[in-house]
Amino acid sequence: MPVVKLLCIMSLIWKRKNPKELIFARSRSSGLTTVMIIIAKYSMSFNEELDFFYLTGQESDAVCPVCGADLAYRDSRLRIFRDYGGHKSHILIRRLKCSCGRIHNELPDCLVPHKHYACIVIEDVLDEVSTPVDLPSEDYPCEATMERWKSFLERNTLRVEGILRSIAHSLLGYSEQLLLSGVSLVGHLRGMGSGWLSVLILPIYNSGHSLQP
């Protein structure tokens, strides 16, 4: 099966309901007590009185990406996010608890774990749609921030390649040929165009893995 089709299938699966049979199949090696999960089905609204964004329409049957148990609502907290030009806003995100003791921060797929800027802003920098040349217009983050994002991708690329191959092999039933292939899944994903970063992040975190910030 072509790599692009594989990546599309992988993304669509985790945009549904984090199927328990897929969650249970992964390793239980994570020792984290706070875990990120990414959601793709939601609506975002703005509370003008309290000055923050909030989400509605999330799946009510979320499960723990580490142990597969059902998650229950615990509380909500405000999280900073920035758009083009560095404009700062706040978004109210849910925290979900699991019987295994882990707390899960539920992020919309327009955000990247441990990053304040919106996913599309980071993606444009990684694809060099936005460059330091654009800084005089004050439409973009500073040059140092851009370099940190590029470093983030560079040091995580091998990890991402390994995780995506592991997911495809152990959870989706692909042959060992994919594991040994020299084809860059990240490269193919970036070639799919706008939105590739959120497609990459979603299956990684929703299968209980994570990236180095």
N, C-alpha and C positions, 0 to 999 in steps of 0.2 A: 504494500500500500504506500502511495506517495507520502513523503514526510509532511507536507502541508495538510493533507487530509487527516493524518494522524493527529496533528496539533489541533485542528478544528474539533475533532471528536473529543479529545482530551478536555478542551475548554468547555464544550457543550455539556459534558457529563457533570462537571463541577458547577455549572451554572444552574443545574436542576436542584437536587436536594441532598448533596453530599451522601450518596447511597451508603448504607451501613456496610454492605458487603465489600465495598471498596476500602472503606476506612479500616475495617478489621484486618484486611490483608497486609497492611504495612507493619513495619517494625515498631515495637513499643519501647524503643531505646531513649526517647526524649525524657529528660528529667525536669523540664520546665514546669513551673507552677502557673505561669501566665502565658496563654497561647493566643495567637491571632487567627481569626477566621475571616474570610473574605466573602461578601455577598454580592451577587450581580442582579438580583431581583429586588427592587426597592423604588420608592419615589422620594424625592428630596423637596422639602418645603422650607420656608423661612418664617420664623417667629419674629415679627417686627417689634413687638413689645419687649421681648427679652433679648433680641439681637443675636440670634443664632439659628443655624440650619438644623433640621431634624429629619429623620427617616421614617417612612411608613411603608407598609406592604411587605415587610420581611417575612421569610418563611418561619412558621411557628414551630416546626418540628426539626430544628437544628440539632446536630449530634456532635459529640466530641471527636475531633480528628485524630486523637491519640488512642482512646479506648472504645469509642463507638457508642457510649451511653448517651441518652437524651440530655439536652441542656435545658436549664431553667433560667428564667430572668432573675438577675441579682440586683442590678442597679444601672444607672446611666451616668456618664460623665462627659464633660465638654473636652473636645480635642481641637487644637489649632490646625487650620490648613490655610495655605497661601495659594493665590492664583497668579497669573501674569502681573508683573509690576510689583510683586511682593505684597499685594493687598492681603491683609490678615483677616480671617473670619473664624468663627467657631462652629463646630458641628457636634451635636449631641449623639454620642454612640452608646449602644447597649453593652453591658457586661453580663455575660452568661456564665453560670456555674455548673460544674459537673460533679457527679458523685465521687469521681476519682480525686477530687480536691483541686482541680485546675480551674482557673478563671479565664474566660475567653473574651477578648476585646473584639467586637464585631465591626469590621470596617467595610464601607462601601468600596466597590472596585475602582472608584475614581481616586482613591488614595493608596499610597504605598506604605506598608508598615515601617515605622520609625523615621518617616520622612514627612516634613510639614507641607511641602509643595504638592499640588495636585499631580496626579499620575501623568496627565497629558503634557504638563510643563516639563517634567523630568524626561519624558519620552522625546520631546522636541529637542532637548539639549543633547541627549544621547545620539539622536539621529542627525545632529548638527543643523536642524531647522532653525534653532536659536543658537547664536554664537556670541562671544564677547564683543564682536563688532556692533551688535545691536544694543549694547549697554547705554550709549548716550541717549537713546529714546526712552530709557527707564521702563521698558516693557518686560524686562527679564530679570532673573536673579543675578547676583554678583558673580564675577568670574571664579572666585574661590569655591563658591557653591557648585557651579557647573563642573569644576574639576573634581570635586568630591563625588558627584554623581557618576562621572565617568570612571573614577576609581572603584566605586561601588559595583558597577557592572563588570569591570575587569577582574576583580578579585572573586566575584561570585560566578563567573561564566562556567568554569569547570564543575562547580557544585551544581549549578542549574542543569547542565548537560547530563550529569549523573542522575539527578533526581528525576528528570523527565524520562530518561531511559528506563529507570527503575519502575516508575509508574506505568509506563507503556508495557513493560515485560511482566511485572508481577501482578498488576491490577487489571490490565486490559488484554493480557494474553498474547502479546507480541513475542516473536521468536528471539532467541539469543543473538541472532544476526544483527538486530538493531543495537544491542548492547555493545557489540564489537565494531559497529559501523563508525567510520570517520566523518560521517555527515554531521554538520553543525545544526542541531535543532534550534539553537538560539538564532543563528544566522538566517535560517528559513523562516523563523517566526518574525524576525525584523523585516524580512522581505514581504510579509503579508500586508504591510502598510500600517496606517494609524490604528492605535489600540492594542498593539502587540505586547506592550508592557503589562497591561492589566490581564491579558490572556496568559502571560507567563506566570505572573504572581499568583493567580487564583488557584490552580491545581497544586502548586507547591505548598502553600499555607494550609489549604483545605485537606491535604493528605497528612498533615501533622509535621511537615518539615518547615524550615525557616532559612532565611538568608542572613549573612553577616551584614549588619547595618552600615 
